[in-house]
Amino acid sequence: MLLQDFFKIINADIADNEALVEVELNPQHAIFQGHFPGHPITPGVCVTQMAVDLFSHIQRQEYALTKAKSVKFIHIIKPEENLRVHYQLNWEQVAEQQYQIKALVYHEDTTFAKINILLTPNLLTF
């Protein structure tokens, strides 16, 4: 999970099967030091994992990505320019303990990503 370390929730408006969440990135996180030194950008895998983490937080249960149906990265998220971004999440249960999540990641007029993924409860324990 990246929540509370890589990013934190600033504001969340949650309804039945949708949420609008404003998050703030941690520009000091080690991921940004390596991706890329002097010109940090948010890795696409992190943008996707943040959607998983937000849904897990909303449901109060840890979920894991089981299938990426469609993931489109439209603009790069640079923490020095876009410290805060919004996630618009919509979800529906498509099978027993399986949810389809559609996420739009944006800030003002800029869309960063459109994500359509399937999640199931994370049953791994260590």
N, CA, C and O of each residue as an XYZ file, in Angstrom:
504
protein
N       0.830     -1.191      0.000
C       0.000      0.000      0.000
C       0.869      1.247      0.000
O       1.885      1.330      0.691
N       0.443      2.192     -0.783
C       1.155      3.462     -0.860
C       0.534      4.543      0.016
O       1.148      5.579      0.269
N      -0.692      4.290      0.477
C      -1.411      5.272      1.276
C      -0.658      5.578      2.564
O      -0.175      4.671      3.242
N      -0.565      6.837      2.888
C       0.081      7.409      4.068
C       1.592      7.529      3.934
O       2.226      8.163      4.778
N       2.189      6.943      2.907
C       3.629      7.056      2.714
C       3.923      7.778      1.396
O       4.601      8.805      1.386
N       3.422      7.250      0.311
C       3.609      7.849     -1.014
C       2.606      8.976     -1.255
O       2.903      9.955     -1.939
N       1.409      8.819     -0.677
C       0.375      9.842     -0.805
C      -0.537      9.814      0.407
O      -0.562      8.841      1.160
N      -1.292     10.902      0.588
C      -2.279     10.938      1.667
C      -3.577     11.523      1.124
O      -3.586     12.252      0.132
N      -4.664     11.187      1.795
C      -5.982     11.690      1.416
C      -6.179     13.064      2.045
O      -5.995     13.239      3.249
N      -6.550     14.025      1.225
C      -6.828     15.377      1.700
C      -8.325     15.549      1.945
O      -8.736     16.128      2.951
N      -9.122     15.047      1.030
C     -10.571     15.196      1.121
C     -11.226     14.037      0.372
O     -10.722     13.596     -0.661
N     -12.343     13.550      0.891
C     -13.059     12.456      0.225
C     -14.559     12.682      0.344
O     -15.076     12.954      1.428
N     -15.232     12.568     -0.761
C     -16.690     12.645     -0.825
C     -17.160     11.302     -1.365
O     -16.977     11.004     -2.545
N     -17.765     10.492     -0.502
C     -18.112      9.113     -0.853
C     -19.617      8.948     -0.862
O     -20.304      9.330      0.086
N     -20.130      8.365     -1.957
C     -21.547      8.046     -2.081
C     -21.673      6.529     -2.227
O     -20.740      5.793     -1.907
N     -22.821      6.068     -2.708
C     -23.078      4.626     -2.802
C     -21.980      3.859     -3.528
O     -21.286      3.048     -2.914
N     -21.818      4.097     -4.795
C     -20.832      3.369     -5.588
C     -19.862      4.306     -6.292
O     -19.355      4.012     -7.374
N     -19.617      5.450     -5.645
C     -18.677      6.383     -6.253
C     -18.028      7.243     -5.180
O     -18.552      7.417     -4.079
N     -16.889      7.764     -5.537
C     -16.162      8.635     -4.614
C     -15.344      9.640     -5.411
O     -14.858      9.344     -6.502
N     -15.205     10.812     -4.854
C     -14.308     11.829     -5.374
C     -13.309     12.105     -4.267
O     -13.673     12.564     -3.184
N     -12.039     11.819     -4.550
C     -11.002     11.894     -3.522
C      -9.865     12.789     -4.013
O      -9.341     12.609     -5.112
N      -9.498     13.750     -3.180
C      -8.331     14.573     -3.458
C      -7.168     14.009     -2.662
O      -7.279     13.787     -1.456
N      -6.052     13.779     -3.342
C      -4.873     13.223     -2.684
C      -3.690     14.164     -2.872
O      -3.641     14.967     -3.804
N      -2.740     14.035     -1.951
C      -1.510     14.822     -2.043
C      -0.330     13.858     -2.074
O      -0.196     12.987     -1.215
N       0.511     14.029     -3.070
C       1.703     13.199     -3.208
C       2.775     13.646     -2.222
O       2.801     14.801     -1.797
N       3.656     12.721     -1.865
C       4.802     13.013     -1.022
C       6.021     13.150     -1.941
O       6.628     12.143     -2.306
N       6.388     14.383     -2.320
C       7.483     14.558     -3.273
C       8.844     14.116     -2.736
O       9.800     13.999     -3.502
N       8.939     13.869     -1.427
C      10.195     13.423     -0.820
C      10.335     11.893     -0.823
O      11.366     11.366     -0.407
N       9.302     11.182     -1.292
C       9.326      9.717     -1.276
C      10.469      9.192     -2.161
O      10.788      9.782     -3.194
N      11.068      8.096     -1.745
C      12.203      7.499     -2.456
C      11.885      7.149     -3.912
O      12.776      7.175     -4.761
N      10.636      6.826     -4.204
C      10.265      6.497     -5.589
C      10.602      7.659     -6.510
O      11.098      7.449     -7.617
N      10.339      8.877     -6.066
C      10.605     10.042     -6.910
C      12.095     10.308     -7.074
O      12.515     10.891     -8.074
N      12.893      9.890     -6.106
C      14.339     10.074     -6.218
C      14.924      9.206     -7.324
O      15.923      9.567     -7.947
N      14.295      8.058     -7.564
C      14.791      7.155     -8.601
C      14.026      7.241     -9.910
O      14.443      6.661    -10.912
N      12.928      7.950     -9.910
C      12.052      7.983    -11.098
C      11.668      9.412    -11.427
O      10.487      9.708    -11.240
N      12.395     10.234    -11.837
C      13.770     10.197    -12.300
C      14.540     11.286    -11.575
O      13.990     12.357    -11.319
N      15.813     11.037    -11.233
C      16.589     12.018    -10.482
C      16.595     13.393    -11.167
O      16.958     13.516    -12.337
N      16.189     14.410    -10.421
C      16.166     15.763    -10.949
C      14.919     16.120    -11.737
O      14.625     17.300    -11.925
N      14.184     15.123    -12.199
C      12.959     15.334    -12.979
C      11.920     14.287    -12.565
O      11.559     13.431    -13.372
N      11.437     14.343    -11.323
C      10.545     13.281    -10.825
C       9.194     13.245    -11.540
O       8.574     14.277    -11.800
N       8.765     12.031    -11.844
C       7.415     11.804    -12.365
C       6.806     10.619    -11.616
O       7.520      9.744    -11.126
N       5.495     10.607    -11.540
C       4.792      9.537    -10.837
C       4.693      8.322    -11.753
O       4.094      8.414    -12.824
N       5.263      7.190    -11.361
C       5.185      5.991    -12.194
C       3.731      5.557    -12.406
O       2.902      5.661    -11.502
N       3.441      5.075    -13.600
C       2.090      4.618    -13.915
C       1.596      3.535    -12.984
O       0.415      3.500    -12.638
N       2.487      2.651    -12.576
C       2.081      1.586    -11.657
C       1.618      2.174    -10.326
O       0.723      1.628     -9.681
N       2.228      3.286     -9.918
C       1.809      3.941     -8.672
C       0.459      4.633     -8.839
O      -0.366      4.610     -7.926
N       0.231      5.242     -9.988
C      -1.063      5.880    -10.265
C      -2.176      4.839    -10.174
O      -3.242      5.103     -9.619
N      -1.918      3.656    -10.724
C      -2.898      2.563    -10.683
C      -3.052      2.029     -9.260
O      -4.175      1.820     -8.801
N      -1.949      1.806     -8.561
C      -2.006      1.281     -7.188
C      -2.732      2.243     -6.261
O      -3.394      1.811     -5.318
N      -2.616      3.532     -6.515
C      -3.320      4.508     -5.686
C      -4.826      4.308     -5.795
O      -5.537      4.462     -4.802
N      -5.328      3.967     -6.980
C      -6.761      3.678     -7.143
C      -7.146      2.457     -6.313
O      -8.195      2.450     -5.670
N      -6.302      1.423     -6.324
C      -6.549      0.216     -5.517
C      -6.556      0.573     -4.031
O      -7.443      0.151     -3.289
N      -5.572      1.346     -3.607
C      -5.473      1.736     -2.201
C      -6.674      2.572     -1.763
O      -7.180      2.400     -0.654
N      -7.127      3.468     -2.625
C      -8.289      4.301     -2.279
C      -9.545      3.456     -2.128
O     -10.317      3.650     -1.188
N      -9.754      2.515     -3.054
C     -10.916      1.637     -2.936
C     -10.818      0.794     -1.661
O     -11.812      0.621     -0.956
N      -9.638      0.275     -1.365
C      -9.435     -0.507     -0.140
C      -9.748      0.329      1.095
O     -10.390     -0.148      2.031
N      -9.296      1.566      1.091
C      -9.561      2.466      2.211
C     -11.061      2.714      2.374
O     -11.584      2.690      3.488
N     -11.734      2.946      1.275
C     -13.182      3.203      1.303
C     -13.937      1.981      1.824
O     -14.867      2.116      2.619
N     -13.538      0.791      1.375
C     -14.221     -0.445      1.755
C     -13.761     -0.992      3.108
O     -14.376     -1.908      3.654
N     -12.690     -0.432      3.638
C     -12.101     -0.891      4.904
C     -11.696     -2.372      4.842
O     -11.854     -3.137      5.793
N     -11.172     -2.720      3.676
C     -10.678     -4.077      3.436
C      -9.621     -3.975      2.349
O      -9.785     -3.217      1.393
N      -8.558     -4.718      2.482
C      -7.495     -4.647      1.483
C      -7.875     -5.440      0.237
O      -8.266     -6.605      0.318
N      -7.753     -4.790     -0.907
C      -8.038     -5.414     -2.201
C      -6.761     -5.480     -3.031
O      -5.815     -4.721     -2.817
N      -6.763     -6.409     -3.983
C      -5.630     -6.574     -4.897
C      -6.135     -6.511     -6.329
O      -7.246     -6.948     -6.632
N      -5.312     -5.967     -7.194
C      -5.635     -5.900     -8.609
C      -5.530     -7.296     -9.200
O      -4.501     -7.957     -9.062
N      -6.591     -7.744     -9.858
C      -6.555     -9.063    -10.489
C      -6.534     -8.975    -12.010
O      -6.110     -9.911    -12.688
N      -7.000     -7.832    -12.547
C      -6.969     -7.656    -13.995
C      -7.039     -6.171    -14.319
O      -7.852     -5.432    -13.765
N      -6.173     -5.758    -15.223
C      -6.237     -4.397    -15.743
C      -6.943     -4.477    -17.093
O      -6.357     -4.893    -18.093
N      -8.204     -4.072    -17.101
C      -8.979     -4.140    -18.337
C      -8.530     -3.069    -19.325
O      -8.418     -3.319    -20.525
N      -8.276     -1.872    -18.800
C      -7.840     -0.755    -19.637
C      -7.186      0.286    -18.739
O      -7.778      0.733    -17.757
N      -5.973      0.662    -19.078
C      -5.272      1.703    -18.342
C      -4.641      2.636    -19.369
O      -3.780      2.233    -20.151
N      -5.083      3.882    -19.351
C      -4.572      4.872    -20.306
C      -3.955      6.030    -19.528
O      -4.620      6.698    -18.736
N      -2.668      6.248    -19.777
C      -1.973      7.379    -19.172
C      -1.918      8.479    -20.220
O      -1.340      8.303    -21.293
N      -2.520      9.607    -19.900
C      -2.681     10.679    -20.870
C      -1.651     11.788    -20.654
O      -1.094     12.314    -21.618
N      -1.398     12.140    -19.406
C      -0.396     13.147    -19.060
C       0.431     12.648    -17.878
O      -0.048     11.867    -17.056
N       1.655     13.102    -17.808
C       2.557     12.740    -16.720
C       2.210     13.562    -15.471
O       1.952     14.762    -15.560
N       2.209     12.907    -14.323
C       2.020     13.619    -13.057
C       3.401     13.937    -12.498
O       4.135     13.045    -12.074
N       3.739     15.221    -12.506
C       4.997     15.692    -11.939
C       4.684     16.281    -10.567
O       3.930     17.250    -10.473
N       5.252     15.711     -9.497
C       4.900     16.192     -8.156
C       5.245     17.668     -7.921
O       4.611     18.323     -7.094
N       6.230     18.186     -8.630
C       6.570     19.597     -8.444
C       5.526     20.520     -9.079
O       5.431     21.690     -8.708
N       4.745     20.002    -10.031
C       3.715     20.801    -10.692
C       2.312     20.451    -10.214
O       1.439     21.316    -10.139
N       2.104     19.192     -9.895
C       0.787     18.700     -9.480
C       0.928     17.890     -8.203
O       0.856     16.661     -8.217
N       1.126     18.588     -7.115
C       1.265     17.922     -5.830
C      -0.049     17.248     -5.430
O      -0.050     16.195     -4.793
N      -1.161     17.869     -5.813
C      -2.482     17.304     -5.510
C      -3.200     16.933     -6.800
O      -3.182     17.676     -7.781
N      -3.834     15.759     -6.770
C      -4.654     15.296     -7.890
C      -5.951     14.721     -7.335
O      -6.063     14.429     -6.144
N      -6.916     14.568     -8.214
C      -8.217     14.016     -7.838
C      -8.411     12.647     -8.482
O      -8.013     12.406     -9.622
N      -9.029     11.772     -7.720
C      -9.452     10.464     -8.215
C     -10.968     10.420     -8.148
O     -11.556     10.546     -7.074
N     -11.593     10.240     -9.298
C     -13.030      9.995     -9.347
C     -13.189      8.493     -9.548
O     -12.864      7.967    -10.612
N     -13.687      7.812     -8.533
C     -13.844      6.359     -8.571
C     -15.315      5.988     -8.704
O     -16.173      6.548     -8.022
N     -15.592      5.047     -9.580
C     -16.915      4.439     -9.700
C     -16.698      2.936     -9.667
O     -15.756      2.428    -10.276
N     -17.565      2.221     -8.958
C     -17.375      0.782     -8.876
C     -18.708      0.048     -8.902
O     -19.767      0.580     -8.572
N     -18.585     -1.216     -9.320
C     -19.736     -2.120     -9.271
C     -19.230     -3.526     -8.991
O     -18.145     -3.916     -9.423
N     -20.032     -4.264     -8.269
C     -19.684     -5.650     -7.988
C     -20.065     -6.465     -9.216
O     -21.214     -6.433     -9.657
N     -19.100     -7.194     -9.768
C     -19.338     -7.950    -11.004
C     -19.391     -9.456    -10.765
O     -19.855    -10.204    -11.625
N     -18.926     -9.899     -9.619
C     -18.984    -11.309     -9.225
C     -18.831    -11.326     -7.711
O     -18.590    -10.299     -7.077
N     -18.980    -12.529     -7.148
C     -18.823    -12.621     -5.700
C     -17.416    -12.169     -5.318
O     -16.431    -12.751     -5.773
N     -17.321    -11.154     -4.501
C     -16.076    -10.579     -4.016
C     -15.171    -10.058     -5.135
O     -13.947    -10.066     -5.000
N     -15.769     -9.609     -6.230
C     -14.978     -8.996     -7.305
C     -15.651     -7.699     -7.728
O     -16.858     -7.655     -7.968
N     -14.845     -6.638     -7.814
C     -15.354     -5.323     -8.165
C     -14.647     -4.789     -9.399
O     -13.441     -4.965     -9.572
N     -15.416     -4.140    -10.245
C     -14.844     -3.402    -11.358
C     -14.765     -1.943    -10.925
O     -15.756     -1.347    -10.505
N     -13.569     -1.386    -11.037
C     -13.323     -0.008    -10.632
C     -12.964      0.794    -11.874
O     -12.100      0.401    -12.657
N     -13.636      1.917    -12.038
C     -13.268      2.861    -13.087
C     -12.808      4.125    -12.382
O     -13.516      4.684    -11.545
N     -11.617      4.560    -12.736
C     -11.038      5.736    -12.086
C     -10.600      6.743    -13.130
O      -9.980      6.402    -14.137
N     -10.937      7.984    -12.862
C     -10.459      9.107    -13.656
C      -9.533      9.897    -12.744
O      -9.930     10.302    -11.651
N      -8.302     10.116    -13.188
C      -7.316     10.839    -12.401
C      -7.080     12.175    -13.090
O      -6.715     12.222    -14.264
N      -7.292     13.264    -12.349
C      -7.226     14.578    -12.983
C      -6.895     15.671    -11.974
O      -6.899     15.453    -10.762
N      -6.613     16.842    -12.509
C      -6.486     18.074    -11.724
C      -6.927     19.206    -12.643
O      -6.376     19.407    -13.726
N      -7.926     19.931    -12.185
C      -8.522     21.019    -12.964
C      -8.884     20.504    -14.354
O      -9.691     19.582    -14.470
N      -8.310     21.074    -15.405
C      -8.671     20.678    -16.771
C      -7.781     19.589    -17.357
O      -7.949     19.211    -18.517
N      -6.847     19.089    -16.577
C      -5.902     18.094    -17.083
C      -6.281     16.701    -16.597
O      -6.389     16.456    -15.396
N      -6.479     15.801    -17.543
C      -6.721     14.387    -17.226
C      -5.399     13.654    -17.318
O      -4.718     13.707    -18.342
N      -5.038     12.967    -16.239
C      -3.777     12.233    -16.198
C      -3.941     10.767    -16.602
O      -3.081     10.207    -17.282
N      -5.046     10.151    -16.182
C      -5.213      8.722    -16.465
C      -6.682      8.329    -16.422
O      -7.495      8.929    -15.719
N      -6.992      7.290    -17.205
C      -8.295      6.631    -17.163
C      -8.009      5.162    -16.909
O      -7.300      4.512    -17.677
N      -8.570      4.647    -15.819
C      -8.232      3.307    -15.346
C      -9.505      2.477    -15.202
O     -10.497      2.941    -14.640
N      -9.470      1.251    -15.713
C     -10.574      0.306    -15.585
C      -9.959     -1.020    -15.139
O      -9.296     -1.695    -15.926
N     -10.179     -1.391    -13.875
C      -9.516     -2.556    -13.298
C     -10.504     -3.439    -12.541
O     -11.585     -2.990    -12.160
N     -10.128     -4.682    -12.332
C     -10.894     -5.616    -11.500
C     -10.105     -5.888    -10.220
O      -8.897     -6.123    -10.256
N     -10.815     -5.850     -9.088
C     -10.191     -6.081     -7.795
C     -10.909     -7.193     -7.047
O     -12.122     -7.365     -7.171
N     -10.138     -7.945     -6.269
C     -10.674     -8.941     -5.363
C      -9.996     -8.757     -4.015
O      -8.911     -8.179     -3.949
N     -10.617     -9.241     -2.927
C      -9.982     -9.104     -1.622
C      -8.585     -9.726     -1.622
O      -8.371    -10.794     -2.196
N      -7.656     -9.056     -0.984
C      -6.297     -9.563     -0.866
C      -6.273    -10.570      0.277
O      -6.414    -10.199      1.442
N      -6.098    -11.821     -0.052
C      -6.127    -12.881      0.946
C      -4.745    -13.314      1.398
O      -4.617    -14.216      2.226
N      -3.700    -12.674      0.858
C      -2.335    -13.028      1.244
C      -2.021    -12.498      2.620
O      -2.267    -11.329      2.919
N      -1.485    -13.347      3.447
C      -1.035    -12.915      4.769
C       0.375    -13.416      4.977
O       0.732    -14.488      4.488
N       1.168    -12.669      5.683
C       2.558    -13.069      5.925
C       2.788    -13.186      7.401
O       3.895    -13.513      7.829
